[in-house]
C-alpha cells in the first residue's frame, strides 16, 4: 500500500512510526512532515490545508490511504474535498467530513450534540457579540470559577478560567467585542466549572463500530506542579492508574457508545478518530470537549502501546469493516516528556542545533517542531521533541524518558521534570 499522512507534529511522527512497522506498506509519505518523519517516511513539502496539491500528489503517487493528523484540514473539509472529486473519491481517507469535524470546530455545536444525546457534560450557555451584555449578566449570576471558551479553533489557547468575575467579564468583552481569538471567538461558550481529575480516551470508528485505544493523561501547564501558562502539552502517561476497568466501562456506556449512536442518529458520516477530553468528578466521567483527531502528546504514548498492525485498523475504518478487526495492546506502560524551546509558550528562538539524539537509548524521540537544515536537526517550533519510553510500570517508563531528556539538548531548551507527579502516589 501507498499511504500519505498529513501533518508535521509529534502526533504525525508517532502515527507514521507505527504505520511504517506494517509489512503492508510499500511507500509512506508525510506532508509536510519534520526531521523525525524523514527517518520513517518520505517528506513532501505540501501544507496541510493545500487540498489541491495534496489531491494531485495522491493521484500522482497512487496513494491508497490518507490519514489526516491535525484538526484544521478536517474542519476545513479535506474529507469532503476528496469525496467530491471524481478522481479522488475512491482513495481511502481516515478523518471525518466537515460536518463531523464540527465536534471540535465549534464548542457550541459539540455542547448541543452532547445535550441532545444525553452525554454527561458541564452546563453551558453560548453568547454572540450582540449578546455581550447578556453574557456579562449571566456571568454575574454564575458561580466562580468562570470558564469561557472560544467557539471555534484557537490553537488550544481559546479557554480562560478565572476566579474573578471582573476578569471574566473583561475577557468576555475581549473575546466578543475585540476578537481576541479572531473569528474563533465570534461566539463564546460560558461553562459550569468542573472539579476533578482529567484523562483522555481515544476511539477509532468507521461510523458504526469503534475500537477504544489506550487511554492517557497529559500535562498542559508549562510549570512544575501544574503551574504557569497552558501549552500544547508537556508530557503524557498511559495507562491512567485511576481509570480502572469499572470506570472505563462507565466511559464506554455513558460517553463513547452514546456519541457513536448520536452521530448515526444525526446522520453524520463519521470515519476517523474521536478524542474524548474527560474529567472524573467523584466516580463519574463527564466530557470536557471532543477533538476529531488524536491528541498530542498523547499519541506519543498511545502508539507505542499498540501491538498489532495498525494499518489493518486504519483500512478497516475507512472501509466500514472495523468490526472485523481486533487491535491488541502492550501491557507495558508508556511515558513521554516534551522538550520545548526556551520561552515557550510565549516568544522563543528557533534555529538552534539539537544534539544528543544519537546518544539516547531505550526511548523513542518523536519529533514535533524540528527541521533538517544543512544536514543538522534544528528547532523550528515551541514543542520540539517528545521523548517516549515503555516500561514495566509508569515509574520505569518515566525514568527512561527523563534520563534521555537530560541528554538531548539545544540552547535554552526546557522540560518538566515532574510529569506524573499526581499519579505516582496512586502506584504506591
C-alpha positions in Angstrom: 0.0 0.0 0.0 1.0 3.6 -0.5 0.0 5.8 2.4 0.0 9.5 2.9 -0.1 11.0 6.5 -1.0 14.7 6.7 0.7 16.8 9.4 4.0 17.9 10.8 4.0 17.4 14.5 4.8 14.7 17.2 1.4 13.1 16.6 2.1 12.6 12.9 5.6 11.3 13.6 4.2 8.7 16.1 1.4 7.7 13.7 3.9 7.4 10.8 6.3 5.4 13.1 3.6 2.9 13.8 2.4 2.7 10.2 5.9 2.1 9.0 6.1 -1.1 11.1 3.5 -2.8 8.8 4.6 -5.1 6.1 1.7 -4.0 4.1 3.3 -0.6 3.4 5.1 -0.1 0.2 5.6 3.7 0.3 4.9 6.0 3.2 4.8 9.8 2.8 4.2 12.6 5.3 3.1 16.1 4.2 4.8 18.3 5.2 6.5 16.2 8.0 9.6 17.1 10.1 13.1 15.9 10.6 11.8 12.8 12.5 9.3 11.7 10.0 12.0 11.7 7.4 13.5 8.6 9.2 10.4 6.5 8.6 8.8 8.1 5.6 9.4 10.5 2.6 8.5 14.1 3.5 6.5 16.1 1.0 6.6 19.9 1.0 2.8 20.4 0.9 0.9 22.3 3.5 -1.9 20.6 5.4 -4.6 22.9 4.0 -3.5 22.8 0.4 -6.1 20.3 -0.7 -5.5 20.8 -4.4 -1.8 19.9 -4.1 -2.5 17.1 -1.7 -5.0 15.6 -4.1 -2.7 15.9 -7.0 0.1 14.2 -5.1 -2.2 11.4 -4.0 -3.1 10.7 -7.7 0.5 11.0 -9.0 1.8 8.6 -6.3 -1.1 6.1 -6.4 -2.0 6.7 -2.7 -4.3 4.1 -1.3 -4.9 5.6 2.1 -4.7 9.1 3.6 -4.5 9.6 7.3 -5.3 13.2 8.4 -3.4 14.2 11.6 -4.4 17.7 12.6 -7.8 19.2 13.1 -7.6 22.3 10.8 -7.8 20.5 7.5 -10.6 18.3 8.8 -12.6 21.4 9.9 -11.9 23.0 6.6 -13.3 19.9 4.8 -10.5 17.8 3.3 -12.6 14.7 3.5 -15.4 16.4 1.6 -12.9 17.6 -1.0 -11.6 14.1 -1.7 -15.1 12.7 -1.7 -16.4 15.3 -4.2 -13.6 14.8 -6.7 -14.3 12.0 -9.2 -10.6 11.0 -9.3 -10.0 11.1 -5.6 -13.3 9.7 -4.1 -12.1 6.1 -4.1 -8.9 6.8 -2.1 -9.5 5.6 1.5 -9.3 8.5 4.0 -9.3 8.4 7.8 -10.8 11.6 9.1 -14.3 12.9 9.5 -16.1 15.1 7.0 -16.7 18.8 7.6 -19.9 18.3 9.5 -18.5 15.6 11.8 -15.4 17.8 12.4 -17.7 20.4 14.0 -17.5 18.3 17.1 -14.2 20.1 17.5 -14.6 23.1 15.2 -17.5 24.5 17.2 -17.8 24.3 21.0 -21.5 25.3 20.7 -22.1 22.5 18.2 -20.5 19.9 20.4 -22.3 21.0 23.5 -25.7 20.9 21.7 -24.8 17.5 20.5 -23.9 16.3 24.0 -27.1 17.6 25.5 -29.2 16.3 22.6 -27.9 12.8 23.2 -27.7 12.8 27.0 -24.0 12.6 27.2 -22.7 13.9 30.6 -21.1 17.3 30.4 -21.0 20.7 32.1 -23.9 23.1 31.9 -23.3 26.0 29.5 -24.7 28.9 27.6 -23.4 30.5 24.3 -23.3 34.2 23.6 -22.6 36.2 20.4 -21.1 39.8 20.1 -24.7 41.2 20.0 -25.4 39.4 23.3 -22.3 40.7 25.2 -24.4 42.4 28.0 -26.5 39.3 28.5 -23.3 37.3 28.7 -21.9 39.7 31.4 -25.2 39.4 33.3 -25.0 35.6 33.0 -21.5 35.6 34.5 -22.7 37.7 37.4 -25.4 35.1 38.2 -22.9 32.2 37.9 -20.6 30.7 40.5 -16.8 31.1 40.3 -14.5 29.8 38.9 -15.7 31.1 35.5 -15.0 29.1 32.3 -15.0 30.9 28.9 -14.3 29.1 25.7 -13.9 30.5 22.2 -16.4 28.6 20.0 -14.0 27.9 17.1 -10.5 26.6 16.7 -8.0 28.7 18.6 -4.9 26.5 18.6 -5.5 25.3 22.1 -5.5 28.9 23.5 -9.1 29.8 23.5 -10.0 28.8 27.0 -10.0 31.2 30.0 -10.6 30.1 33.6 -10.7 32.7 36.3 -11.9 33.1 39.9 -12.5 36.9 39.3 -15.9 38.0 38.0 -14.4 41.3 36.8 -11.7 39.4 34.9 -14.2 37.0 33.4 -16.4 39.9 32.2 -13.3 41.7 30.8 -12.3 38.5 29.0 -15.7 38.1 27.5 -15.5 41.6 26.2 -12.1 41.0 24.7 -13.3 37.8 23.1 -16.6 39.0 21.6 -16.1 42.8 21.1 -12.4 42.9 20.4 -12.0 39.5 18.6 -9.2 38.3 21.0 -9.1 35.0 19.2 -10.2 36.2 15.8 -13.2 34.5 14.2 -12.9 31.7 16.8 -14.3 34.0 19.5 -17.2 35.4 17.4 -19.2 33.2 19.8 -18.2 32.3 23.3 -19.4 29.4 25.4 -19.6 30.0 29.2 -19.4 26.7 31.0 -20.0 25.4 34.5 -16.6 24.7 36.2 -16.0 21.0 36.8 -13.7 20.0 39.7 -11.9 16.6 39.2 -9.0 14.9 37.5 -8.7 14.7 33.7 -7.9 12.0 31.3 -8.1 11.4 27.5 -9.8 8.5 25.8 -9.5 7.8 22.1 -11.5 5.7 19.7 -11.2 4.9 16.0 -14.5 4.5 14.3 -16.0 3.6 10.9 -19.2 5.4 11.9 -20.8 2.1 13.1 -18.3 0.2 15.1 -15.4 1.5 17.1 -12.1 0.4 18.8 -11.1 2.0 22.0 -7.4 2.8 22.1 -5.2 3.1 25.3 -6.2 6.0 27.5 -3.7 8.6 28.5 -3.3 11.7 30.7 -1.4 14.7 29.6 0.0 17.8 31.4 -0.7 21.2 29.9 0.9 23.7 32.1 4.4 24.9 31.5 5.5 24.9 35.1 6.1 22.0 37.5 3.2 21.2 39.9 0.8 22.3 37.0 1.6 26.0 37.3 2.1 28.7 34.7 0.7 29.1 31.3 -1.1 26.5 29.3 0.8 24.8 26.5 0.0 22.2 23.8 1.1 19.6 26.3 4.4 19.0 28.2 4.1 15.2 28.6 1.7 12.3 28.9 1.3 8.9 30.5 -0.6 5.7 29.6 -2.3 3.8 31.2 -4.0 6.0 33.7 -4.0 4.4 37.2 -7.4 5.7 38.3 -9.1 4.6 35.1 -9.8 1.1 36.3 -12.0 -1.4 34.5 -15.1 -0.2 36.2 -14.5 3.4 35.3 -13.6 2.6 31.7 -16.8 0.6 31.4 -18.7 3.7 32.6 -17.0 5.8 29.9 -17.9 3.3 27.3 -21.6 3.1 28.3 -22.2 6.7 29.2 -19.9 8.6 26.8 -18.5 6.6 23.9 -21.4 4.5 22.8 -23.9 7.4 23.0 -21.6 9.5 21.0 -21.3 6.9 18.2 -25.0 6.3 18.3 -25.6 10.1 18.3 -23.6 10.5 15.1 -25.6 7.8 13.5 -29.0 9.3 14.6 -27.9 12.7 13.3 -26.9 11.1 10.0 -23.3 12.4 10.3 -21.0 10.1 8.3 -18.0 9.9 10.7 -14.8 8.0 9.9 -11.7 8.6 11.9 -10.6 9.3 15.5 -12.6 10.8 18.3 -10.6 12.2 21.2 -12.7 12.4 24.4 -11.4 15.0 26.8 -12.8 13.7 30.0 -12.9 14.7 33.7 -13.6 12.3 36.6 -15.9 14.0 39.0 -16.5 11.8 42.0 -16.8 8.4 40.3 -18.5 9.7 37.1 -17.0 10.6 33.7 -18.0 13.9 32.2 -17.0 15.2 28.7 -15.0 18.5 28.7 -14.6 18.5 25.0 -14.4 16.5 21.8 -11.5 16.5 19.4 -11.7 14.9 16.0 -8.2 13.6 15.8 -5.6 12.0 18.1 -4.1 14.2 20.9 -0.6 15.5 21.1 1.4 14.5 23.1 -0.9 11.6 24.0 -0.4 9.9 20.6 3.3 9.6 21.6 2.2 7.2 24.4 -0.7 5.6 22.7 1.1 4.4 19.5 3.9 2.6 21.4 1.3 0.6 23.3 -0.4 -0.7 20.1 0.9 -4.2 19.5 -1.0 -5.2 16.3 -0.6 -4.0 12.8 -2.3 -0.5 12.9 -2.7 -0.3 9.2 -5.3 -3.1 9.4 -7.4 -1.0 11.7 -7.0 2.2 9.6 -8.0 0.4 6.4 -11.0 -1.3 8.1 -12.2 2.1 9.5 -12.0 3.6 6.0 -13.8 0.6 4.5 -16.5 0.4 7.2 -15.4 -3.0 8.4 -13.9 -2.2 11.7 -16.0 -4.8 13.5 -13.8 -7.5 11.7 -10.5 -6.2 13.2 -9.1 -6.7 16.7 -6.4 -4.3 18.0 -4.0 -5.7 20.5 -2.2 -3.6 23.1 1.0 -3.8 25.1 0.5 -4.3 28.8 3.6 -2.2 29.4 3.2 1.5 30.5 4.3 4.4 28.3 5.5 7.9 29.1 6.5 10.9 27.1 8.4 14.1 28.2 8.2 17.1 25.9 11.3 19.1 25.3 10.4 22.7 24.4 12.2 25.8 23.2 13.2 28.3 25.9 10.5 30.9 26.4 7.6 28.7 25.1 4.6 29.0 25.2 5.4 32.7 24.7 8.2 34.1 22.4 11.0 31.6 21.7 14.0 31.5 19.4 14.3 29.0 16.5 17.2 27.5 14.5 19.3 26.0 17.3 21.1 22.7 16.5 19.7 19.8 18.5 22.3 17.4 19.9 22.3 14.1 21.7 19.6 12.3 19.6 22.2 9.7 18.6 23.2 9.1 22.2 19.9 8.1 23.9 18.9 4.5 24.5 15.6 2.7 25.3 13.5 5.6 24.2 11.7 6.8 21.0 12.3 10.5 20.3 9.3 11.7 18.4 9.9 14.9 16.6 7.4 17.8 16.8 9.0 21.1 15.9 12.2 20.1 14.1 13.6 20.6 10.6 16.7 19.4 8.7 18.8 22.4 7.7 22.2 21.8 6.0 22.3 18.3 7.5 21.6 19.5 11.0 18.4 19.0 13.0 17.3 22.4 14.4 14.3 23.5 16.5 11.6 25.3 14.5 8.7 25.1 17.0 7.8 25.6 20.6 7.3 21.9 21.4 10.3 20.2 19.8 10.9 16.6 20.9 8.6 14.1 22.7 10.9 11.6 24.5 8.7 8.4 24.8 9.6 5.2 26.6 8.0 1.9 27.6 8.4 0.3 31.0 7.0 -2.4 33.2 5.2 0.4 35.0 4.9 4.2 34.8 7.8 4.9 37.1 10.2 2.8 35.0 9.0 4.4 31.7 9.3 7.9 33.2 12.9 7.2 34.4 13.9 6.3 30.8 12.2 9.4 29.4 13.7 11.7 31.9 17.2 10.2 31.6 17.1 10.8 27.8 15.7 14.3 28.3 18.9 15.2 30.0 21.0 14.0 27.1 19.1 15.6 24.2 19.6 19.4 24.2 19.9 22.7 22.4 20.3 26.2 23.5 17.8 27.3 26.2 15.7 24.2 26.0 13.3 23.3 28.8 11.2 20.3 30.0 9.1 19.4 33.0 10.8 17.0 35.4 7.6 16.2 37.3 5.4 14.6 34.7 3.1 12.1 36.5 3.6 13.9 39.9 -0.1 13.5 40.7 -0.4 9.9 39.6 2.8 8.4 41.2 1.3 8.4 44.7 -1.5 6.2 43.4 1.0 3.5 42.5 2.5 3.1 46.0 
